[in-house]
């Protein structure tokens, strides 16, 4: 094998990720040339509606997966948080790269921190997960939808359309954009639980090619893979869709996994929250176990009701 083609979205962050993986493969396998197949996903085209109203995060992966199934790419590089728990037949998620800082970050041109925001301040996010956690802590804030790529969101902040916005720290750091914002506050994992898979890259391949599998698995970080599998188990078992606020994060430290989950209403009420610490060796089914515990406590009804009110003024469009 002399060439490998990576399918990638065309956003600045997606291209950074794809070039990062390209460089790692070419360093490890200098005899292989790595090409990029740059694809505009549907999620990148529709920027005026929340993702939950256009079918959810699968809109960022479907076109890449279609290209792989059509023989136009061997590997896809995804932000793992965008990868649904269902993987199409013929494809396989075989590796997850070393996860970096999963934190969300508070950004403002006016105020130094989340606590410094005055009553009624306007905070931008279209994430139901962030909305839920913000309003749980600060029900006095006004949360306003925020779509567009990272640069568009930062421009809207600088223009004064928002008093503050919340984004993932890792993307801003990779693109060196934090320096352009006067006030930043990295939010702790207890303060703002991330979504499934945040700050990790998922490597998806076409099944049936042992050489491609070997190359993809060379990118794998075992601890990150274990943690993100716990997160994906939880989301799959509990059936939390994109129309319900859900936060889900596992981290490993000194052989122990700390697993945090939260579901609730987008207005910060009716919260169910759990935090479990267990040895990594005992966490094979932790995601499913915690999902079952929350289901037994009424999580499915809560999620059903949360979905009904998440975008009560709009009708979700499903694929």
LOVOBA-104558 format. One record per residue (C-alpha): residue number from 1; x, y, z; residue in three letters. Coordinates in nm, 4 decimals. Last residue first. Layout:
N
kepa->NUM, u->X, v->Y, w->Z, tidren->ALA .
...
END
This chain:
319
kepa->319, u->-3.3387, v->1.2428, w->0.8250, tidren->UNK .
kepa->318, u->-3.5356, v->1.4245, w->1.0898, tidren->UNK .
kepa->317, u->-3.6589, v->1.7824, w->1.0902, tidren->UNK .
kepa->316, u->-3.7490, v->1.8990, w->1.4403, tidren->UNK .
kepa->315, u->-4.0572, v->2.1243, w->1.4592, tidren->UNK .
kepa->314, u->-3.9886, v->2.4649, w->1.6137, tidren->UNK .
kepa->313, u->-4.1389, v->2.6669, w->1.8989, tidren->UNK .
kepa->312, u->-4.1014, v->2.3856, w->2.1537, tidren->UNK .
kepa->311, u->-3.7315, v->2.3487, w->2.0845, tidren->UNK .
kepa->310, u->-3.6159, v->2.1692, w->2.3986, tidren->UNK .
kepa->309, u->-3.9687, v->2.1379, w->2.5408, tidren->UNK .
kepa->308, u->-4.0675, v->1.8005, w->2.3989, tidren->UNK .
kepa->307, u->-3.7141, v->1.6624, w->2.4177, tidren->UNK .
kepa->306, u->-3.7016, v->1.7345, w->2.7915, tidren->UNK .
kepa->305, u->-4.0268, v->1.5448, w->2.8432, tidren->UNK .
kepa->304, u->-3.8931, v->1.2332, w->2.6748, tidren->UNK .
kepa->303, u->-3.5603, v->1.2693, w->2.8522, tidren->UNK .
kepa->302, u->-3.7312, v->1.2840, w->3.1916, tidren->UNK .
kepa->301, u->-3.9482, v->0.9853, w->3.1055, tidren->UNK .
kepa->300, u->-3.6379, v->0.7885, w->3.0105, tidren->UNK .
kepa->299, u->-3.4458, v->0.8974, w->3.3207, tidren->UNK .
kepa->298, u->-3.6985, v->0.7650, w->3.5719, tidren->UNK .
kepa->297, u->-3.4839, v->0.6239, w->3.8541, tidren->UNK .
kepa->296, u->-3.4598, v->0.2810, w->3.6882, tidren->UNK .
kepa->295, u->-3.3312, v->0.4592, w->3.3777, tidren->UNK .
kepa->294, u->-3.0680, v->0.6316, w->3.5906, tidren->UNK .
kepa->293, u->-2.9408, v->0.3015, w->3.7298, tidren->UNK .
kepa->292, u->-2.9530, v->0.1438, w->3.3842, tidren->UNK .
kepa->291, u->-2.7437, v->0.4293, w->3.2410, tidren->UNK .
kepa->290, u->-2.4936, v->0.3857, w->3.5234, tidren->UNK .
kepa->289, u->-2.4533, v->0.0160, w->3.4484, tidren->UNK .
kepa->288, u->-2.4341, v->0.0665, w->3.0721, tidren->UNK .
kepa->287, u->-2.1535, v->0.3201, w->3.1035, tidren->UNK .
kepa->286, u->-1.9701, v->0.1161, w->3.3661, tidren->UNK .
kepa->285, u->-1.9615, v->-0.2000, w->3.1554, tidren->UNK .
kepa->284, u->-1.5845, v->-0.2543, w->3.1337, tidren->UNK .
kepa->283, u->-1.5210, v->-0.0282, w->3.4334, tidren->UNK .
kepa->282, u->-1.3819, v->-0.2705, w->3.6937, tidren->UNK .
kepa->281, u->-1.0190, v->-0.2667, w->3.5724, tidren->UNK .
kepa->280, u->-1.0313, v->0.1137, w->3.5574, tidren->UNK .
kepa->279, u->-1.0835, v->0.1231, w->3.9338, tidren->UNK .
kepa->278, u->-1.4057, v->0.3072, w->4.0223, tidren->UNK .
kepa->277, u->-1.5222, v->0.6652, w->4.0880, tidren->UNK .
kepa->276, u->-1.8866, v->0.7487, w->4.0124, tidren->UNK .
kepa->275, u->-2.0550, v->1.0886, w->3.9752, tidren->UNK .
kepa->274, u->-2.4284, v->1.1063, w->3.9058, tidren->UNK .
kepa->273, u->-2.6764, v->1.3798, w->3.8105, tidren->UNK .
kepa->272, u->-3.0476, v->1.3970, w->3.7379, tidren->UNK .
kepa->271, u->-3.1682, v->1.7550, w->3.6919, tidren->UNK .
kepa->270, u->-3.5343, v->1.8510, w->3.6719, tidren->UNK .
kepa->269, u->-3.4465, v->2.2186, w->3.6103, tidren->UNK .
kepa->268, u->-3.1672, v->2.3893, w->3.4164, tidren->UNK .
kepa->267, u->-3.3911, v->2.5419, w->3.1476, tidren->UNK .
kepa->266, u->-3.2765, v->2.2780, w->2.8984, tidren->UNK .
kepa->265, u->-3.4377, v->2.0071, w->3.1128, tidren->UNK .
kepa->264, u->-3.2244, v->1.7369, w->3.2683, tidren->UNK .
kepa->263, u->-2.9418, v->1.4918, w->3.2186, tidren->UNK .
kepa->262, u->-2.6056, v->1.4749, w->3.3933, tidren->UNK .
kepa->261, u->-2.3162, v->1.2298, w->3.3898, tidren->UNK .
kepa->260, u->-1.9734, v->1.2187, w->3.5535, tidren->UNK .
kepa->259, u->-1.7398, v->0.9176, w->3.5438, tidren->UNK .
kepa->258, u->-1.4150, v->0.9272, w->3.7393, tidren->UNK .
kepa->257, u->-1.2002, v->0.6315, w->3.6399, tidren->UNK .
kepa->256, u->-0.9172, v->0.5090, w->3.8616, tidren->UNK .
kepa->255, u->-0.5775, v->0.3727, w->3.7573, tidren->UNK .
kepa->254, u->-0.3832, v->0.6780, w->3.8682, tidren->UNK .
kepa->253, u->-0.6175, v->0.9098, w->3.6769, tidren->UNK .
kepa->252, u->-0.8798, v->0.8141, w->3.4199, tidren->UNK .
kepa->251, u->-1.1466, v->1.0513, w->3.2910, tidren->UNK .
kepa->250, u->-1.5077, v->0.9808, w->3.1954, tidren->UNK .
kepa->249, u->-1.7542, v->1.2426, w->3.0719, tidren->UNK .
kepa->248, u->-2.1257, v->1.2594, w->2.9938, tidren->UNK .
kepa->247, u->-2.3534, v->1.5613, w->2.9683, tidren->UNK .
kepa->246, u->-2.7065, v->1.5313, w->2.8314, tidren->UNK .
kepa->245, u->-2.9624, v->1.7942, w->2.7313, tidren->UNK .
kepa->244, u->-3.2333, v->1.6379, w->2.5164, tidren->UNK .
kepa->243, u->-3.3061, v->1.6948, w->2.1465, tidren->UNK .
kepa->242, u->-2.9699, v->1.5461, w->2.0447, tidren->UNK .
kepa->241, u->-3.0794, v->1.2006, w->2.1504, tidren->UNK .
kepa->240, u->-3.0231, v->1.0208, w->2.4789, tidren->UNK .
kepa->239, u->-3.0949, v->0.6524, w->2.4258, tidren->UNK .
kepa->238, u->-2.9951, v->0.5543, w->2.7800, tidren->UNK .
kepa->237, u->-2.8017, v->0.2560, w->2.6564, tidren->UNK .
kepa->236, u->-2.6324, v->0.4275, w->2.3608, tidren->UNK .
kepa->235, u->-2.5377, v->0.7390, w->2.5571, tidren->UNK .
kepa->234, u->-2.3964, v->0.5357, w->2.8468, tidren->UNK .
kepa->233, u->-2.2051, v->0.2960, w->2.6241, tidren->UNK .
kepa->232, u->-2.0585, v->0.5920, w->2.4327, tidren->UNK .
kepa->231, u->-1.9280, v->0.7455, w->2.7540, tidren->UNK .
kepa->230, u->-1.7766, v->0.4190, w->2.8756, tidren->UNK .
kepa->229, u->-1.6208, v->0.3665, w->2.5321, tidren->UNK .
kepa->228, u->-1.4788, v->0.7189, w->2.5555, tidren->UNK .
kepa->227, u->-1.3001, v->0.6295, w->2.8776, tidren->UNK .
kepa->226, u->-1.1563, v->0.3014, w->2.7472, tidren->UNK .
kepa->225, u->-1.0388, v->0.4605, w->2.4219, tidren->UNK .
kepa->224, u->-0.8766, v->0.7447, w->2.6131, tidren->UNK .
kepa->223, u->-0.6912, v->0.4961, w->2.8331, tidren->UNK .
kepa->222, u->-0.5796, v->0.2851, w->2.5361, tidren->UNK .
kepa->221, u->-0.4567, v->0.5651, w->2.3101, tidren->UNK .
kepa->220, u->-0.4960, v->0.4572, w->1.9482, tidren->UNK .
kepa->219, u->-0.3040, v->0.6044, w->1.6540, tidren->UNK .
kepa->218, u->-0.1249, v->0.2770, w->1.5715, tidren->UNK .
kepa->217, u->-0.4730, v->0.1248, w->1.5518, tidren->UNK .
kepa->216, u->-0.5414, v->0.3202, w->1.2339, tidren->UNK .
kepa->215, u->-0.2275, v->0.1886, w->1.0635, tidren->UNK .
kepa->214, u->-0.2983, v->-0.1720, w->1.1592, tidren->UNK .
kepa->213, u->-0.6627, v->-0.1400, w->1.0508, tidren->UNK .
kepa->212, u->-0.5575, v->0.0036, w->0.7148, tidren->UNK .
kepa->211, u->-0.3246, v->-0.2919, w->0.6658, tidren->UNK .
kepa->210, u->-0.5919, v->-0.5434, w->0.7658, tidren->UNK .
kepa->209, u->-0.8427, v->-0.4156, w->0.5105, tidren->UNK .
kepa->208, u->-1.1847, v->-0.5742, w->0.5635, tidren->UNK .
kepa->207, u->-1.3799, v->-0.2939, w->0.7264, tidren->UNK .
kepa->206, u->-1.3606, v->0.0625, w->0.5998, tidren->UNK .
kepa->205, u->-1.2130, v->0.2797, w->0.8710, tidren->UNK .
kepa->204, u->-1.3138, v->0.5275, w->1.1417, tidren->UNK .
kepa->203, u->-1.0558, v->0.7096, w->1.3551, tidren->UNK .
kepa->202, u->-1.2176, v->0.9108, w->1.6344, tidren->UNK .
kepa->201, u->-1.0364, v->1.2185, w->1.7616, tidren->UNK .
kepa->200, u->-1.0629, v->1.3168, w->2.1265, tidren->UNK .
kepa->199, u->-1.1319, v->1.6597, w->2.2816, tidren->UNK .
kepa->198, u->-1.5006, v->1.5856, w->2.3613, tidren->UNK .
kepa->197, u->-1.6066, v->1.2226, w->2.3244, tidren->UNK .
kepa->196, u->-1.9442, v->1.2330, w->2.5004, tidren->UNK .
kepa->195, u->-2.0296, v->1.5873, w->2.5988, tidren->UNK .
kepa->194, u->-1.8443, v->1.7928, w->2.8607, tidren->UNK .
kepa->193, u->-1.9493, v->1.8440, w->3.2251, tidren->UNK .
kepa->192, u->-1.9426, v->2.2137, w->3.3176, tidren->UNK .
kepa->191, u->-1.8682, v->2.3033, w->3.6812, tidren->UNK .
kepa->190, u->-1.7477, v->1.9595, w->3.7899, tidren->UNK .
kepa->189, u->-1.5342, v->1.9330, w->3.4767, tidren->UNK .
kepa->188, u->-1.3799, v->2.2717, w->3.5576, tidren->UNK .
kepa->187, u->-1.4552, v->2.5713, w->3.3360, tidren->UNK .
kepa->186, u->-1.1586, v->2.7445, w->3.1696, tidren->UNK .
kepa->185, u->-1.2139, v->3.1162, w->3.2091, tidren->UNK .
kepa->184, u->-1.1270, v->3.3601, w->2.9315, tidren->UNK .
kepa->183, u->-1.1349, v->3.7398, w->2.9231, tidren->UNK .
kepa->182, u->-0.9705, v->3.9594, w->2.6595, tidren->UNK .
kepa->181, u->-1.0373, v->3.7273, w->2.3607, tidren->UNK .
kepa->180, u->-0.7877, v->3.7273, w->2.0712, tidren->UNK .
kepa->179, u->-0.5284, v->3.5166, w->2.2539, tidren->UNK .
kepa->178, u->-0.7719, v->3.2256, w->2.2729, tidren->UNK .
kepa->177, u->-0.7665, v->3.1819, w->1.8949, tidren->UNK .
kepa->176, u->-0.4548, v->2.9695, w->1.8507, tidren->UNK .
kepa->175, u->-0.6357, v->2.7194, w->1.6209, tidren->UNK .
kepa->174, u->-0.5515, v->2.4233, w->1.8446, tidren->UNK .
kepa->173, u->-0.6307, v->2.6270, w->2.1553, tidren->UNK .
kepa->172, u->-0.9691, v->2.7380, w->2.0262, tidren->UNK .
kepa->171, u->-1.0572, v->2.3801, w->1.9363, tidren->UNK .
kepa->170, u->-0.9463, v->2.2427, w->2.2738, tidren->UNK .
kepa->169, u->-1.1303, v->2.4931, w->2.4923, tidren->UNK .
kepa->168, u->-1.4773, v->2.3934, w->2.3774, tidren->UNK .
kepa->167, u->-1.7033, v->2.6980, w->2.3527, tidren->UNK .
kepa->166, u->-1.9139, v->2.9133, w->2.5875, tidren->UNK .
kepa->165, u->-2.0143, v->3.2681, w->2.4928, tidren->UNK .
kepa->164, u->-2.0215, v->3.5965, w->2.6816, tidren->UNK .
kepa->163, u->-2.1988, v->3.9333, w->2.6792, tidren->UNK .
kepa->162, u->-2.3404, v->3.8436, w->2.3409, tidren->UNK .
kepa->161, u->-2.4146, v->4.0418, w->2.0242, tidren->UNK .
kepa->160, u->-2.1319, v->4.2741, w->2.1256, tidren->UNK .
kepa->159, u->-1.9461, v->4.2724, w->1.7945, tidren->UNK .
kepa->158, u->-1.6596, v->4.0824, w->1.9595, tidren->UNK .
kepa->157, u->-1.8960, v->3.7999, w->2.0539, tidren->UNK .
kepa->156, u->-2.0411, v->3.7797, w->1.7025, tidren->UNK .
kepa->155, u->-1.6866, v->3.7662, w->1.5656, tidren->UNK .
kepa->154, u->-1.5963, v->3.4821, w->1.8022, tidren->UNK .
kepa->153, u->-1.8953, v->3.2826, w->1.6815, tidren->UNK .
kepa->152, u->-1.8079, v->3.3437, w->1.3177, tidren->UNK .
kepa->151, u->-1.4482, v->3.2390, w->1.3785, tidren->UNK .
kepa->150, u->-1.5593, v->2.9156, w->1.5444, tidren->UNK .
kepa->149, u->-1.7997, v->2.8188, w->1.2678, tidren->UNK .
kepa->148, u->-2.1617, v->2.9289, w->1.2781, tidren->UNK .
kepa->147, u->-2.4365, v->2.8967, w->1.5374, tidren->UNK .
kepa->146, u->-2.5155, v->3.0697, w->1.8684, tidren->UNK .
kepa->145, u->-2.8593, v->3.0519, w->2.0308, tidren->UNK .
kepa->144, u->-2.9224, v->3.2912, w->2.3215, tidren->UNK .
kepa->143, u->-2.9138, v->3.2086, w->2.6940, tidren->UNK .
kepa->142, u->-3.0402, v->3.4835, w->2.9252, tidren->UNK .
kepa->141, u->-2.8900, v->3.4539, w->3.2721, tidren->UNK .
kepa->140, u->-3.0842, v->3.4645, w->3.6010, tidren->UNK .
kepa->139, u->-3.0985, v->3.0845, w->3.6270, tidren->UNK .
kepa->138, u->-2.7232, v->3.0873, w->3.6957, tidren->UNK .
kepa->137, u->-2.6016, v->2.7463, w->3.8146, tidren->UNK .
kepa->136, u->-2.8788, v->2.5299, w->3.6682, tidren->UNK .
kepa->135, u->-2.9110, v->2.7797, w->3.3852, tidren->UNK .
kepa->134, u->-2.5523, v->2.7286, w->3.2779, tidren->UNK .
kepa->133, u->-2.5728, v->2.3509, w->3.3123, tidren->UNK .
kepa->132, u->-2.8856, v->2.3128, w->3.1012, tidren->UNK .
kepa->131, u->-2.7716, v->2.5615, w->2.8367, tidren->UNK .
kepa->130, u->-2.4365, v->2.3863, w->2.8115, tidren->UNK .
kepa->129, u->-2.5988, v->2.0495, w->2.7434, tidren->UNK .
kepa->128, u->-2.8599, v->2.2036, w->2.5132, tidren->UNK .
kepa->127, u->-2.5728, v->2.3347, w->2.3020, tidren->UNK .
kepa->126, u->-2.6803, v->2.6389, w->2.0984, tidren->UNK .
kepa->125, u->-2.4582, v->2.8685, w->2.3013, tidren->UNK .
kepa->124, u->-2.4351, v->3.2429, w->2.3564, tidren->UNK .
kepa->123, u->-2.4681, v->3.4089, w->2.6965, tidren->UNK .
kepa->122, u->-2.6727, v->3.7272, w->2.7397, tidren->UNK .
kepa->121, u->-2.6487, v->3.8911, w->3.0835, tidren->UNK .
kepa->120, u->-2.9788, v->3.9126, w->3.2742, tidren->UNK .
kepa->119, u->-2.8169, v->3.9386, w->3.6171, tidren->UNK .
kepa->118, u->-2.4577, v->4.0520, w->3.5878, tidren->UNK .
kepa->117, u->-2.1779, v->3.8211, w->3.4712, tidren->UNK .
kepa->116, u->-1.8877, v->3.8148, w->3.7177, tidren->UNK .
kepa->115, u->-1.9586, v->3.4573, w->3.8277, tidren->UNK .
kepa->114, u->-1.9053, v->3.3346, w->3.4712, tidren->UNK .
kepa->113, u->-1.5705, v->3.5107, w->3.4619, tidren->UNK .
kepa->112, u->-1.3807, v->3.8271, w->3.3691, tidren->UNK .
kepa->111, u->-1.6621, v->4.0236, w->3.2062, tidren->UNK .
kepa->110, u->-1.6653, v->4.2542, w->2.9047, tidren->UNK .
kepa->109, u->-1.4946, v->4.0991, w->2.6010, tidren->UNK .
kepa->108, u->-1.6058, v->3.7526, w->2.7064, tidren->UNK .
kepa->107, u->-1.5203, v->3.3843, w->2.6724, tidren->UNK .
kepa->106, u->-1.6047, v->3.0986, w->2.9112, tidren->UNK .
kepa->105, u->-1.4234, v->2.7750, w->2.8262, tidren->UNK .
kepa->104, u->-1.5379, v->2.4146, w->2.8027, tidren->UNK .
kepa->103, u->-1.2941, v->2.1580, w->2.9298, tidren->UNK .
kepa->102, u->-1.1924, v->1.8344, w->2.7604, tidren->UNK .
kepa->101, u->-0.8167, v->1.9003, w->2.7757, tidren->UNK .
kepa->100, u->-0.6391, v->1.6441, w->2.5578, tidren->UNK .
kepa->99, u->-0.7589, v->1.3016, w->2.4593, tidren->UNK .
kepa->98, u->-0.5027, v->1.0639, w->2.3147, tidren->UNK .
kepa->97, u->-0.6464, v->0.9322, w->1.9898, tidren->UNK .
kepa->96, u->-0.9450, v->0.7020, w->1.9539, tidren->UNK .
kepa->95, u->-0.9171, v->0.3957, w->1.7360, tidren->UNK .
kepa->94, u->-1.1244, v->0.1323, w->1.5595, tidren->UNK .
kepa->93, u->-1.4562, v->0.2980, w->1.4710, tidren->UNK .
kepa->92, u->-1.5784, v->0.0532, w->1.2090, tidren->UNK .
kepa->91, u->-1.7399, v->0.0732, w->0.8672, tidren->UNK .
kepa->90, u->-1.9088, v->-0.1859, w->0.6474, tidren->UNK .
kepa->89, u->-2.2436, v->-0.1539, w->0.8233, tidren->UNK .
kepa->88, u->-2.2991, v->0.2010, w->0.9505, tidren->UNK .
kepa->87, u->-2.1760, v->0.3007, w->1.3012, tidren->UNK .
kepa->86, u->-2.4416, v->0.3777, w->1.5651, tidren->UNK .
kepa->85, u->-2.3046, v->0.5589, w->1.8725, tidren->UNK .
kepa->84, u->-2.3142, v->0.8815, w->1.6735, tidren->UNK .
kepa->83, u->-1.9781, v->1.0493, w->1.5958, tidren->UNK .
kepa->82, u->-1.9734, v->1.4270, w->1.6520, tidren->UNK .
kepa->81, u->-1.8144, v->1.4062, w->1.9995, tidren->UNK .
kepa->80, u->-1.5385, v->1.1970, w->1.8419, tidren->UNK .
kepa->79, u->-1.4177, v->1.4895, w->1.6345, tidren->UNK .
kepa->78, u->-1.3804, v->1.2838, w->1.3219, tidren->UNK .
kepa->77, u->-1.0983, v->1.1551, w->1.1021, tidren->UNK .
kepa->76, u->-1.2192, v->0.9258, w->0.8265, tidren->UNK .
kepa->75, u->-1.0055, v->0.6486, w->0.6824, tidren->UNK .
kepa->74, u->-0.9858, v->0.4638, w->0.3511, tidren->UNK .
kepa->73, u->-1.1476, v->0.7250, w->0.1272, tidren->UNK .
kepa->72, u->-1.3315, v->0.7425, w->-0.2074, tidren->UNK .
kepa->71, u->-1.4344, v->0.3760, w->-0.2109, tidren->UNK .
kepa->70, u->-1.8067, v->0.4530, w->-0.2103, tidren->UNK .
kepa->69, u->-1.8392, v->0.3282, w->0.1490, tidren->UNK .
kepa->68, u->-1.5672, v->0.5737, w->0.2519, tidren->UNK .
kepa->67, u->-1.7341, v->0.8632, w->0.0727, tidren->UNK .
kepa->66, u->-2.0682, v->0.7806, w->0.2365, tidren->UNK .
kepa->65, u->-1.8962, v->0.7800, w->0.5755, tidren->UNK .
kepa->64, u->-1.7571, v->1.1275, w->0.5149, tidren->UNK .
kepa->63, u->-2.0978, v->1.2509, w->0.3999, tidren->UNK .
kepa->62, u->-2.2639, v->1.1064, w->0.7107, tidren->UNK .
kepa->61, u->-2.0190, v->1.2395, w->0.9699, tidren->UNK .
kepa->60, u->-2.1100, v->1.6017, w->1.0496, tidren->UNK .
kepa->59, u->-2.4830, v->1.5521, w->0.9902, tidren->UNK .
kepa->58, u->-2.4677, v->1.2632, w->1.2344, tidren->UNK .
kepa->57, u->-2.4525, v->1.5310, w->1.5033, tidren->UNK .
kepa->56, u->-2.8252, v->1.5908, w->1.5090, tidren->UNK .
kepa->55, u->-3.1006, v->1.5544, w->1.2533, tidren->UNK .
kepa->54, u->-3.1582, v->1.9105, w->1.1365, tidren->UNK .
kepa->53, u->-3.3478, v->2.0414, w->1.4395, tidren->UNK .
kepa->52, u->-3.1103, v->1.8971, w->1.6986, tidren->UNK .
kepa->51, u->-2.8228, v->2.0670, w->1.5201, tidren->UNK .
kepa->50, u->-2.9615, v->2.4098, w->1.6071, tidren->UNK .
kepa->49, u->-3.0631, v->2.6118, w->1.3003, tidren->UNK .
kepa->48, u->-2.9040, v->2.8932, w->1.0959, tidren->UNK .
kepa->47, u->-2.5762, v->2.7249, w->1.0068, tidren->UNK .
kepa->46, u->-2.6862, v->2.4593, w->0.7601, tidren->UNK .
kepa->45, u->-2.3933, v->2.3939, w->0.5273, tidren->UNK .
kepa->44, u->-2.1375, v->2.2713, w->0.7821, tidren->UNK .
kepa->43, u->-2.3829, v->2.0168, w->0.9258, tidren->UNK .
kepa->42, u->-2.4487, v->1.8952, w->0.5739, tidren->UNK .
kepa->41, u->-2.0826, v->1.8056, w->0.5422, tidren->UNK .
kepa->40, u->-1.8471, v->1.9740, w->0.2965, tidren->UNK .
kepa->39, u->-1.5857, v->1.7121, w->0.2057, tidren->UNK .
kepa->38, u->-1.2077, v->1.7364, w->0.1750, tidren->UNK .
kepa->37, u->-1.0538, v->1.4082, w->0.0567, tidren->UNK .
kepa->36, u->-0.7037, v->1.4282, w->0.2010, tidren->UNK .
kepa->35, u->-0.4033, v->1.2290, w->0.0772, tidren->UNK .
kepa->34, u->-0.1476, v->1.0339, w->0.2795, tidren->UNK .
kepa->33, u->0.1599, v->0.8975, w->0.1032, tidren->UNK .
kepa->32, u->0.2954, v->0.5776, w->0.2593, tidren->UNK .
kepa->31, u->0.6636, v->0.4724, w->0.2697, tidren->UNK .
kepa->30, u->0.7243, v->0.6980, w->0.5704, tidren->UNK .
kepa->29, u->0.4921, v->0.4859, w->0.7899, tidren->UNK .
kepa->28, u->0.5204, v->0.6221, w->1.1471, tidren->UNK .
kepa->27, u->0.6015, v->0.9773, w->1.0365, tidren->UNK .
kepa->26, u->0.3562, v->0.9628, w->0.7452, tidren->UNK .
kepa->25, u->0.0830, v->0.8359, w->0.9779, tidren->UNK .
kepa->24, u->0.1430, v->1.1056, w->1.2393, tidren->UNK .
kepa->23, u->0.1566, v->1.3818, w->0.9783, tidren->UNK .
kepa->22, u->-0.1709, v->1.2721, w->0.8185, tidren->UNK .
kepa->21, u->-0.3310, v->1.2535, w->1.1645, tidren->UNK .
kepa->20, u->-0.2360, v->1.6169, w->1.2365, tidren->UNK .
kepa->19, u->-0.3393, v->1.7193, w->0.8850, tidren->UNK .
kepa->18, u->-0.6845, v->1.5704, w->0.9486, tidren->UNK .
kepa->17, u->-0.7212, v->1.7398, w->1.2872, tidren->UNK .
kepa->16, u->-0.6177, v->2.0817, w->1.1564, tidren->UNK .
kepa->15, u->-0.8538, v->2.0281, w->0.8635, tidren->UNK .
kepa->14, u->-1.1423, v->1.9549, w->1.1011, tidren->UNK .
kepa->13, u->-1.0612, v->2.2682, w->1.3025, tidren->UNK .
kepa->12, u->-1.0535, v->2.4966, w->0.9997, tidren->UNK .
kepa->11, u->-1.3768, v->2.3503, w->0.8662, tidren->UNK .
kepa->10, u->-1.3439, v->2.1390, w->0.5521, tidren->UNK .
kepa->9, u->-1.4683, v->1.8039, w->0.6805, tidren->UNK .
kepa->8, u->-1.2328, v->1.5117, w->0.6429, tidren->UNK .
kepa->7, u->-1.1943, v->1.1859, w->0.4522, tidren->UNK .
kepa->6, u->-0.8409, v->1.0479, w->0.4688, tidren->UNK .
kepa->5, u->-0.6933, v->0.8758, w->0.1631, tidren->UNK .
kepa->4, u->-0.4080, v->0.6289, w->0.1992, tidren->UNK .
kepa->3, u->-0.1354, v->0.5719, w->-0.0582, tidren->UNK .
kepa->2, u->0.1509, v->0.3282, w->-0.1137, tidren->UNK .
kepa->1, u->0.0000, v->0.0000, w->0.0000, tidren->UNK .
END
